[in-house]
């Protein structure tokens, strides 16, 4: 949130309280399972996670990839049962907190609660982009857009990242996010590479021509172009 606004000392203290506890989550472990009841929400402190749902035929649809700083399981504050499964794609550290803590934030720090709304809307619009891509774009466009999304999200918490980043995903996981088979994902990655837009080596991706890749992907960075002029003033 400090990347969007200058947080007051009181706001920082309120956010720090949400991270008082820490829990290690091993790669492949499920943090929260779809249709389970939970009173906890989480902040991802370290690692990479995903949210997904299982479809009637047993296949998996990955909805979002989750990065350090993300608040996880927010829907659990609204529904009696979790609407999605949260699982670790790498060794992770999360901070669990009771959903009742959101009441205190909304009461004492309205600007923080407004910023939570902002991030929820960013995620909603990004998910809408993914939905539109699944229904109306080619496999190549979907994979290219995902590569840009991953790099941009990683760079938000690690400013040393420029055009080279660790992919951190299997081709099956990319396929589950883009509605493709692992074989199809492999083919699309090779096509993008042959087009001179990226290169790959030892699990790392280099964006050779980022502008051309963004054009090919019809990609819009939903963390840019925000208008936060309406945010309430912080309380002292």
Backbone as CSV, one residue per row, in Angstrom:
resi,resn,N_x,N_y,N_z,CA_x,CA_y,CA_z,C_x,C_y,C_z
1,UNK,0.822,-1.213,0.000,0.000,0.000,0.000,0.853,1.259,0.000
2,UNK,2.056,1.155,0.597,2.925,2.323,0.624,3.405,2.712,-0.765
3,UNK,3.231,1.817,-1.742,3.559,2.158,-3.113,2.518,3.046,-3.762
4,UNK,1.336,3.131,-3.146,0.256,3.945,-3.690,0.091,5.266,-2.951
5,UNK,0.265,5.231,-1.631,0.093,6.442,-0.817,1.177,6.452,0.257
6,UNK,1.377,7.629,0.848,2.283,7.748,1.992,1.499,7.383,3.246
7,UNK,1.821,6.242,3.824,1.092,5.765,4.995,1.506,6.543,6.236
8,UNK,0.536,6.799,7.104,0.836,7.428,8.380,1.405,6.382,9.335
9,UNK,1.975,6.850,10.433,2.507,5.919,11.431,1.408,5.027,11.981
10,UNK,0.227,5.599,12.204,-0.895,4.801,12.707,-1.330,3.729,11.732
11,UNK,-1.331,4.077,10.437,-1.707,3.093,9.419,-0.688,1.975,9.350
12,UNK,0.588,2.324,9.431,1.637,1.292,9.403,1.525,0.369,10.609
13,UNK,1.249,0.928,11.763,1.100,0.109,12.963,-0.086,-0.840,12.829
14,UNK,-1.180,-0.367,12.258,-2.348,-1.219,12.076,-2.052,-2.374,11.132
15,UNK,-1.299,-2.100,10.073,-0.934,-3.159,9.138,0.070,-4.119,9.762
16,UNK,0.999,-3.577,10.552,1.983,-4.441,11.212,1.308,-5.443,12.138
17,UNK,0.226,-5.037,12.786,-0.477,-5.939,13.701,-1.052,-7.147,12.962
18,UNK,-1.407,-6.958,11.690,-1.931,-8.077,10.910,-0.855,-9.121,10.639
19,UNK,0.409,-8.726,10.781,1.521,-9.621,10.475,2.279,-10.059,11.731
20,UNK,1.597,-9.980,12.883,2.240,-10.378,14.145,2.664,-11.842,14.132
21,UNK,1.821,-12.704,13.565,2.121,-14.137,13.541,2.638,-14.533,12.166
22,UNK,3.440,-15.585,12.149,3.950,-16.112,10.887,3.744,-17.624,10.841
23,UNK,3.483,-18.110,9.640,3.292,-19.552,9.424,4.026,-19.946,8.151
24,UNK,4.820,-20.991,8.235,5.514,-21.505,7.057,4.598,-22.452,6.299
25,UNK,4.609,-22.339,4.992,3.799,-23.206,4.130,4.726,-23.797,3.074
26,UNK,4.861,-25.090,3.075,5.757,-25.761,2.146,5.172,-25.781,0.735
27,UNK,6.062,-25.804,-0.258,5.631,-25.902,-1.654,4.679,-27.084,-1.842
28,UNK,3.561,-26.839,-2.489,2.574,-27.878,-2.756,1.511,-28.003,-1.685
29,UNK,1.710,-27.375,-0.521,0.735,-27.483,0.567,-0.459,-26.573,0.301
30,UNK,-1.616,-27.002,0.799,-2.842,-26.213,0.684,-3.018,-25.397,1.956
31,UNK,-3.143,-24.112,1.823,-3.359,-23.226,2.960,-4.836,-23.145,3.319
32,UNK,-5.691,-23.084,2.325,-7.133,-23.006,2.520,-7.798,-23.755,1.382
33,UNK,-8.746,-24.612,1.707,-9.377,-25.427,0.686,-10.777,-24.908,0.360
34,UNK,-11.100,-24.942,-0.915,-12.414,-24.529,-1.386,-13.511,-25.273,-0.619
35,UNK,-14.538,-24.523,-0.214,-15.727,-25.013,0.496,-15.465,-25.340,1.965
36,UNK,-14.261,-25.028,2.459,-13.998,-25.155,3.885,-14.352,-23.844,4.592
37,UNK,-14.825,-23.960,5.835,-15.090,-22.771,6.631,-13.779,-22.267,7.223
38,UNK,-13.619,-20.959,7.274,-12.407,-20.383,7.835,-12.692,-18.990,8.349
39,UNK,-12.161,-18.681,9.532,-12.261,-17.331,10.083,-10.979,-16.541,9.880
40,UNK,-10.022,-17.147,9.191,-8.728,-16.512,9.015,-8.554,-15.942,7.617
41,UNK,-7.875,-14.819,7.552,-7.336,-14.275,6.322,-5.818,-14.301,6.456
42,UNK,-5.122,-14.014,5.374,-3.669,-14.141,5.392,-3.025,-13.016,4.588
43,UNK,-1.815,-12.663,4.982,-0.972,-11.811,4.155,0.230,-12.640,3.746
44,UNK,0.499,-12.680,2.462,1.647,-13.426,1.954,2.901,-12.583,2.145
45,UNK,3.835,-13.098,2.940,5.067,-12.366,3.227,6.200,-12.785,2.308
46,UNK,6.226,-14.049,1.932,7.333,-14.562,1.130,6.840,-15.713,0.278
47,UNK,7.328,-15.794,-0.969,7.005,-16.922,-1.830,5.935,-16.604,-2.858
48,UNK,5.503,-17.635,-3.545,4.517,-17.534,-4.611,3.400,-18.543,-4.349
49,UNK,2.164,-18.083,-4.411,1.012,-18.952,-4.193,0.041,-18.798,-5.361
50,UNK,-0.980,-19.644,-5.362,-2.018,-19.552,-6.382,-3.371,-19.783,-5.743
51,UNK,-4.403,-19.262,-6.369,-5.778,-19.593,-6.004,-6.401,-20.318,-7.190
52,UNK,-7.196,-21.351,-6.884,-7.808,-22.107,-7.970,-9.123,-22.728,-7.525
53,UNK,-9.889,-23.164,-8.502,-11.109,-23.933,-8.255,-11.014,-25.224,-9.068
54,UNK,-11.658,-26.254,-8.567,-11.756,-27.521,-9.293,-13.090,-27.568,-10.025
55,UNK,-13.044,-27.917,-11.294,-14.244,-27.986,-12.116,-14.894,-29.363,-11.997
56,UNK,-16.079,-29.470,-12.545,-16.862,-30.704,-12.388,-16.144,-31.920,-12.958
57,UNK,-15.323,-31.738,-13.982,-14.611,-32.866,-14.589,-13.296,-33.175,-13.876
58,UNK,-13.033,-32.482,-12.763,-11.815,-32.717,-12.005,-10.632,-31.865,-12.426
59,UNK,-10.766,-31.101,-13.491,-9.670,-30.240,-13.936,-9.569,-29.010,-13.042
60,UNK,-8.437,-28.371,-13.088,-8.151,-27.215,-12.223,-8.089,-25.946,-13.053
61,UNK,-8.751,-24.908,-12.575,-8.635,-23.597,-13.199,-7.967,-22.654,-12.211
62,UNK,-6.743,-22.233,-12.533,-6.047,-21.272,-11.686,-6.632,-19.886,-11.950
63,UNK,-7.020,-19.219,-10.884,-7.635,-17.904,-11.002,-6.606,-16.788,-10.904
64,UNK,-5.722,-16.902,-9.919,-4.745,-15.831,-9.687,-3.440,-16.430,-9.188
65,UNK,-2.355,-15.754,-9.493,-1.087,-16.012,-8.848,-0.892,-14.924,-7.812
66,UNK,-0.377,-15.299,-6.646,-0.339,-14.411,-5.494,1.104,-14.154,-5.088
67,UNK,1.407,-12.904,-4.756,2.772,-12.453,-4.543,2.907,-11.796,-3.175
68,UNK,4.155,-11.647,-2.681,4.353,-11.025,-1.372,3.646,-9.679,-1.260
69,UNK,2.951,-9.502,-0.136,2.175,-8.295,0.092,0.700,-8.485,-0.182
70,UNK,0.333,-9.531,-0.936,-1.075,-9.769,-1.240,-1.822,-10.246,0.003
71,UNK,-3.063,-9.799,0.140,-3.953,-10.291,1.178,-4.742,-11.465,0.599
72,UNK,-4.716,-12.584,1.289,-5.285,-13.826,0.779,-6.573,-14.176,1.510
73,UNK,-7.497,-14.791,0.767,-8.718,-15.306,1.372,-9.711,-14.244,1.772
74,UNK,-9.676,-13.087,1.106,-10.579,-11.998,1.481,-12.038,-12.431,1.344
75,UNK,-12.324,-13.285,0.374,-13.711,-13.744,0.207,-14.205,-14.510,1.427
76,UNK,-13.281,-15.050,2.236,-13.677,-15.768,3.445,-14.303,-14.838,4.477
77,UNK,-14.082,-13.532,4.315,-14.714,-12.565,5.203,-16.162,-12.321,4.818
78,UNK,-16.556,-12.791,3.647,-17.896,-12.532,3.131,-18.747,-13.799,3.121
79,UNK,-18.133,-14.933,2.798,-18.869,-16.184,2.668,-18.591,-17.105,3.850
80,UNK,-19.535,-18.000,4.107,-19.363,-18.975,5.181,-18.315,-20.012,4.819
81,UNK,-18.163,-20.280,3.518,-17.187,-21.254,3.047,-16.264,-20.604,2.018
82,UNK,-15.029,-21.058,1.981,-14.054,-20.502,1.042,-14.505,-20.739,-0.398
83,UNK,-14.336,-19.732,-1.219,-14.764,-19.831,-2.622,-13.663,-20.334,-3.531
84,UNK,-12.439,-20.495,-2.981,-11.303,-20.923,-3.791,-10.295,-21.625,-2.899
85,UNK,-9.428,-22.396,-3.524,-8.342,-23.052,-2.803,-7.088,-22.208,-2.924
86,UNK,-6.359,-22.081,-1.817,-5.085,-21.371,-1.801,-3.980,-22.387,-1.588
87,UNK,-3.004,-22.438,-2.499,-1.934,-23.426,-2.413,-0.600,-22.771,-2.738
88,UNK,0.459,-23.324,-2.158,1.800,-22.760,-2.306,2.492,-23.310,-3.541
89,UNK,3.033,-22.423,-4.362,3.820,-22.807,-5.527,5.312,-22.841,-5.214
90,UNK,5.675,-22.306,-4.061,7.049,-22.356,-3.565,6.957,-22.394,-2.045
91,UNK,8.074,-22.561,-1.380,8.054,-22.434,0.074,7.657,-21.006,0.418
92,UNK,6.658,-20.867,1.278,6.072,-19.556,1.557,6.041,-19.267,3.052
93,UNK,5.886,-18.001,3.354,5.607,-17.552,4.714,4.373,-16.666,4.644
94,UNK,3.374,-16.972,5.471,2.154,-16.174,5.522,1.935,-15.686,6.948
95,UNK,1.185,-14.604,7.065,0.762,-14.098,8.368,-0.746,-14.246,8.461
96,UNK,-1.234,-15.182,9.288,-2.680,-15.343,9.453,-3.228,-14.328,10.453
97,UNK,-4.439,-13.860,10.211,-5.098,-12.977,11.178,-6.599,-13.219,11.109
98,UNK,-7.263,-12.990,12.224,-8.700,-13.215,12.302,-9.439,-12.188,11.451
99,UNK,-10.474,-12.631,10.766,-11.183,-11.712,9.873,-11.833,-10.569,10.640
100,UNK,-12.062,-10.750,11.948,-12.631,-9.664,12.749,-11.709,-8.454,12.802
101,UNK,-10.409,-8.669,12.529,-9.472,-7.550,12.529,-9.816,-6.525,11.455
102,UNK,-10.507,-6.964,10.406,-10.904,-6.017,9.360,-11.888,-4.983,9.898
103,UNK,-12.705,-5.390,10.883,-13.649,-4.435,11.466,-12.920,-3.270,12.111
104,UNK,-11.831,-3.594,12.840,-11.068,-2.535,13.481,-10.432,-1.601,12.476
105,UNK,-9.917,-2.164,11.377,-9.298,-1.329,10.342,-10.331,-0.415,9.703
106,UNK,-11.503,-0.953,9.409,-12.547,-0.131,8.785,-13.038,0.975,9.717
107,UNK,-13.045,0.673,11.016,-13.493,1.670,11.991,-12.440,2.740,12.230
108,UNK,-11.191,2.315,12.409,-10.143,3.242,12.839,-9.339,3.843,11.688
109,UNK,-9.297,3.147,10.553,-8.461,3.587,9.430,-9.231,3.445,8.114
110,UNK,-10.176,4.343,7.870,-11.000,4.222,6.655,-10.188,4.252,5.363
111,UNK,-9.050,4.953,5.364,-8.260,4.988,4.126,-7.677,3.614,3.829
112,UNK,-7.251,2.871,4.860,-6.747,1.522,4.637,-7.840,0.611,4.091
113,UNK,-9.048,0.725,4.631,-10.140,-0.110,4.117,-10.463,0.266,2.676
114,UNK,-10.321,1.560,2.329,-10.528,1.981,0.939,-9.452,1.392,0.039
115,UNK,-8.215,1.316,0.542,-7.132,0.737,-0.247,-7.323,-0.762,-0.439
116,UNK,-7.873,-1.438,0.554,-8.208,-2.857,0.376,-9.228,-2.997,-0.751
117,UNK,-10.214,-2.090,-0.780,-11.194,-2.087,-1.882,-10.491,-1.859,-3.213
118,UNK,-9.524,-0.944,-3.243,-8.788,-0.664,-4.482,-8.119,-1.930,-4.990
119,UNK,-7.409,-2.638,-4.107,-6.704,-3.843,-4.540,-7.672,-4.932,-4.975
120,UNK,-8.810,-5.036,-4.300,-9.810,-6.025,-4.724,-10.322,-5.714,-6.122
121,UNK,-10.487,-4.422,-6.428,-10.955,-4.042,-7.750,-9.888,-4.260,-8.809
122,UNK,-8.630,-4.014,-8.473,-7.547,-4.302,-9.415,-7.554,-5.782,-9.762
123,UNK,-7.682,-6.635,-8.739,-7.718,-8.077,-8.982,-8.936,-8.457,-9.815
124,UNK,-10.083,-7.824,-9.548,-11.296,-8.138,-10.308,-11.123,-7.794,-11.782
125,UNK,-10.556,-6.610,-12.064,-10.379,-6.192,-13.457,-9.356,-7.087,-14.149
126,UNK,-8.269,-7.433,-13.439,-7.272,-8.327,-14.029,-7.878,-9.688,-14.327
127,UNK,-8.753,-10.161,-13.433,-9.416,-11.439,-13.661,-10.395,-11.340,-14.834
128,UNK,-11.027,-10.183,-14.991,-11.900,-9.960,-16.149,-11.099,-10.012,-17.444
129,UNK,-9.904,-9.423,-17.430,-9.019,-9.503,-18.598,-8.703,-10.955,-18.933
130,UNK,-8.405,-11.739,-17.890,-8.085,-13.163,-18.101,-9.290,-13.895,-18.692
131,UNK,-10.483,-13.593,-18.177,-11.701,-14.238,-18.674,-11.933,-13.894,-20.141
132,UNK,-11.759,-12.615,-20.477,-11.936,-12.206,-21.874,-10.917,-12.894,-22.768
133,UNK,-9.691,-13.015,-22.281,-8.650,-13.670,-23.073,-8.965,-15.138,-23.301
134,UNK,-9.472,-15.813,-22.276,-9.794,-17.236,-22.415,-10.851,-17.460,-23.483
135,UNK,-11.782,-16.508,-23.580,-12.881,-16.713,-24.515,-12.635,-16.169,-25.906
136,UNK,-11.703,-15.194,-26.043,-11.642,-14.467,-27.309,-10.261,-14.317,-27.917
137,UNK,-9.218,-14.842,-27.281,-7.890,-14.635,-27.844,-7.196,-15.961,-28.089
138,UNK,-6.101,-15.896,-28.824,-5.360,-17.093,-29.171,-4.531,-17.583,-27.994
139,UNK,-4.050,-18.806,-28.107,-3.199,-19.380,-27.066,-1.933,-18.553,-26.891
140,UNK,-1.381,-18.094,-27.990,-0.153,-17.307,-27.934,-0.359,-16.008,-27.163
141,UNK,-1.476,-15.341,-27.380,-1.787,-14.098,-26.686,-1.914,-14.345,-25.190
142,UNK,-2.579,-15.434,-24.807,-2.780,-15.733,-23.382,-1.451,-15.963,-22.677
143,UNK,-0.575,-16.735,-23.305,0.716,-17.039,-22.677,1.569,-15.779,-22.606
144,UNK,1.578,-14.984,-23.653,2.365,-13.752,-23.659,1.891,-12.794,-22.571
145,UNK,0.578,-12.664,-22.411,0.024,-11.774,-21.388,0.396,-12.251,-19.993
146,UNK,0.380,-13.555,-19.788,0.726,-14.099,-18.477,2.191,-13.826,-18.141
147,UNK,3.077,-13.948,-19.117,4.486,-13.653,-18.880,4.671,-12.203,-18.410
148,UNK,3.986,-11.274,-19.053,4.100,-9.875,-18.667,3.507,-9.633,-17.281
149,UNK,2.388,-10.282,-17.004,1.760,-10.129,-15.691,2.680,-10.624,-14.581
150,UNK,3.292,-11.783,-14.790,4.192,-12.341,-13.785,5.387,-11.420,-13.544
151,UNK,6.006,-10.934,-14.624,7.162,-10.056,-14.467,6.782,-8.778,-13.720
152,UNK,5.645,-8.198,-14.079,5.244,-6.940,-13.452,4.922,-7.120,-11.971
153,UNK,4.276,-8.224,-11.625,3.961,-8.465,-10.217,5.227,-8.732,-9.413
154,UNK,6.159,-9.472,-9.972,7.420,-9.728,-9.285,8.204,-8.435,-9.088
155,UNK,8.186,-7.582,-10.096,8.947,-6.329,-10.038,8.364,-5.368,-9.017
156,UNK,7.072,-5.504,-8.712,6.438,-4.616,-7.743,7.035,-4.774,-6.349
157,UNK,7.552,-5.969,-6.045,8.138,-6.205,-4.725,9.653,-6.386,-4.784
158,UNK,10.214,-6.397,-5.983,11.666,-6.535,-6.146,12.101,-5.609,-7.276
159,UNK,12.505,-4.408,-6.897,12.819,-3.396,-7.907,14.080,-3.717,-8.701
160,UNK,14.818,-4.739,-8.277,16.016,-5.120,-9.036,15.655,-5.868,-10.315
161,UNK,14.416,-6.342,-10.412,13.975,-7.075,-11.607,13.732,-6.089,-12.743
162,UNK,14.344,-6.336,-13.877,14.133,-5.503,-15.061,13.444,-6.349,-16.132
163,UNK,14.204,-6.881,-17.056,13.623,-7.702,-18.120,13.932,-9.180,-17.955
164,UNK,14.579,-9.544,-16.878,14.907,-10.945,-16.619,14.268,-11.356,-15.306
165,UNK,13.563,-12.474,-15.310,12.912,-12.937,-14.091,12.802,-14.455,-14.099
166,UNK,12.710,-15.017,-12.892,12.513,-16.453,-12.746,11.048,-16.769,-12.961
167,UNK,10.769,-17.680,-13.872,9.378,-17.990,-14.196,8.663,-18.596,-12.998
168,UNK,9.257,-19.571,-12.349,8.691,-20.112,-11.120,7.439,-20.939,-11.288
169,UNK,7.060,-21.252,-12.535,5.848,-22.028,-12.804,6.163,-23.160,-13.762
170,UNK,5.459,-24.271,-13.587,5.559,-25.348,-14.562,4.663,-25.021,-15.748
171,UNK,4.890,-25.728,-16.845,4.035,-25.509,-18.011,2.607,-25.976,-17.733
172,UNK,2.452,-26.945,-16.858,1.101,-27.374,-16.475,0.380,-26.261,-15.721
173,UNK,1.094,-25.574,-14.829,0.484,-24.481,-14.072,0.122,-23.316,-14.987
174,UNK,1.000,-23.015,-15.938,0.664,-21.982,-16.921,-0.575,-22.395,-17.706
175,UNK,-0.643,-23.672,-18.067,-1.798,-24.168,-18.800,-3.083,-24.064,-17.999
176,UNK,-3.016,-24.362,-16.708,-4.213,-24.285,-15.870,-4.680,-22.850,-15.679
177,UNK,-3.793,-21.892,-15.875,-4.179,-20.486,-15.777,-4.696,-19.937,-17.101
178,UNK,-4.298,-20.548,-18.204,-4.648,-20.016,-19.529,-5.595,-20.918,-20.312
179,UNK,-6.016,-22.027,-19.715,-6.947,-22.928,-20.401,-6.299,-23.746,-21.493
180,UNK,-5.004,-24.069,-21.320,-4.260,-24.815,-22.337,-3.655,-26.068,-21.730
181,UNK,-3.288,-26.999,-22.588,-2.535,-28.155,-22.109,-1.065,-27.774,-21.968
182,UNK,-0.327,-28.563,-21.198,1.107,-28.296,-21.029,1.831,-28.361,-22.371
183,UNK,1.410,-29.282,-23.232,2.025,-29.402,-24.555,1.795,-28.131,-25.367
184,UNK,0.587,-27.603,-25.291,0.248,-26.391,-26.033,1.035,-25.196,-25.488
185,UNK,1.184,-25.136,-24.156,1.964,-24.061,-23.552,3.405,-24.110,-24.054
186,UNK,3.978,-25.297,-24.098,5.347,-25.452,-24.575,5.493,-24.951,-26.004
187,UNK,4.505,-25.275,-26.818,4.542,-24.838,-28.215,4.458,-23.320,-28.318
188,UNK,3.586,-22.695,-27.500,3.428,-21.244,-27.552,4.680,-20.527,-27.045
189,UNK,5.292,-21.054,-25.995,6.535,-20.458,-25.506,7.616,-20.494,-26.574
190,UNK,7.693,-21.617,-27.286,8.695,-21.725,-28.349,8.390,-20.747,-29.479
191,UNK,7.108,-20.573,-29.804,6.749,-19.614,-30.851,7.130,-18.195,-30.461
192,UNK,6.833,-17.817,-29.213,7.166,-16.474,-28.746,8.677,-16.270,-28.761
193,UNK,9.394,-17.331,-28.420,10.852,-17.265,-28.438,11.368,-17.148,-29.864
194,UNK,10.793,-17.916,-30.786,11.208,-17.862,-32.182,10.883,-16.522,-32.824
195,UNK,9.861,-15.842,-32.298,9.516,-14.507,-32.799,10.502,-13.448,-32.308
196,UNK,11.446,-13.844,-31.474,12.441,-12.904,-30.974,11.944,-12.003,-29.864
197,UNK,10.841,-12.390,-29.196,10.276,-11.554,-28.144,10.836,-11.899,-26.764
198,UNK,11.176,-13.168,-26.563,11.737,-13.604,-25.284,12.875,-14.590,-25.546
199,UNK,13.627,-14.855,-24.499,14.557,-15.985,-24.505,14.408,-16.683,-23.160
200,UNK,14.764,-17.969,-23.109,14.629,-18.763,-21.883,15.913,-19.543,-21.630
201,UNK,16.283,-19.572,-20.361,17.465,-20.344,-19.984,17.406,-20.629,-18.495
202,UNK,17.528,-21.908,-18.129,17.625,-22.337,-16.728,16.477,-21.797,-15.889
203,UNK,15.254,-21.862,-16.431,14.089,-21.437,-15.682,13.878,-19.938,-15.608
204,UNK,14.701,-19.179,-16.332,14.569,-17.724,-16.329,14.130,-17.247,-17.712
205,UNK,13.332,-16.197,-17.714,12.813,-15.620,-18.948,13.386,-14.222,-19.115
206,UNK,13.852,-13.910,-20.309,14.315,-12.566,-20.641,13.367,-11.959,-21.668
207,UNK,12.825,-10.783,-21.353,11.974,-10.074,-22.305,12.876,-9.288,-23.242
208,UNK,13.002,-9.754,-24.469,13.910,-9.131,-25.432,13.290,-7.886,-26.042
209,UNK,12.016,-7.975,-26.418,11.304,-6.832,-27.005,9.984,-6.700,-26.260
210,UNK,10.029,-5.978,-25.146,8.857,-5.884,-24.275,7.683,-5.184,-24.957
211,UNK,7.956,-4.134,-25.708,6.859,-3.419,-26.366,6.143,-4.296,-27.373
212,UNK,6.916,-5.024,-28.164,6.303,-5.909,-29.154,5.535,-7.030,-28.462
213,UNK,6.068,-7.525,-27.346,5.376,-8.568,-26.601,4.057,-8.049,-26.048
214,UNK,4.058,-6.825,-25.509,2.829,-6.236,-24.978,1.794,-6.029,-26.076
215,UNK,2.261,-5.617,-27.276,1.325,-5.456,-28.396,0.748,-6.799,-28.807
216,UNK,1.605,-7.809,-28.870,1.136,-9.138,-29.273,0.165,-9.713,-28.257
217,UNK,0.317,-9.332,-26.984,-0.515,-9.887,-25.922,-1.758,-9.050,-25.649
218,UNK,-1.886,-7.886,-26.300,-2.979,-6.956,-25.968,-2.999,-6.696,-24.461
219,UNK,-1.806,-6.515,-23.881,-1.672,-6.488,-22.431,-1.869,-5.089,-21.865
220,UNK,-2.636,-5.022,-20.770,-2.814,-3.784,-20.020,-2.406,-4.061,-18.579
221,UNK,-1.482,-3.270,-18.059,-1.047,-3.411,-16.667,-2.074,-2.723,-15.782
222,UNK,-2.871,-3.502,-15.068,-3.953,-2.951,-14.271,-3.492,-2.309,-12.971
223,UNK,-2.199,-2.364,-12.696,-1.661,-1.654,-11.541,-1.194,-0.250,-11.925
224,UNK,-1.374,0.117,-13.191,-1.044,1.450,-13.676,-2.336,2.194,-14.020
225,UNK,-2.231,3.511,-14.135,-3.381,4.317,-14.538,-4.449,4.445,-13.478
226,UNK,-4.085,4.313,-12.204,-5.067,4.390,-11.118,-5.415,5.854,-10.818
227,UNK,-6.655,6.090,-10.409,-7.095,7.402,-9.945,-7.525,7.244,-8.493
228,UNK,-6.689,7.692,-7.575,-6.959,7.538,-6.144,-7.286,8.881,-5.488
229,UNK,-7.713,9.849,-6.288,-8.021,11.182,-5.758,-9.211,11.164,-4.803
230,UNK,-10.027,10.125,-4.863,-11.219,10.041,-4.038,-10.971,9.449,-2.660
231,UNK,-9.760,8.937,-2.404,-9.488,8.282,-1.130,-9.743,9.239,0.029
232,UNK,-10.313,8.736,1.136,-10.512,9.601,2.297,-9.182,9.998,2.919
233,UNK,-9.182,11.090,3.626,-7.957,11.540,4.289,-7.619,10.594,5.436
234,UNK,-6.352,10.374,5.690,-5.968,9.475,6.801,-6.297,10.105,8.145
235,UNK,-6.592,9.242,9.101,-6.780,9.727,10.458,-5.435,9.761,11.178
236,UNK,-5.263,10.700,12.029,-4.003,10.834,12.744,-3.856,9.746,13.794
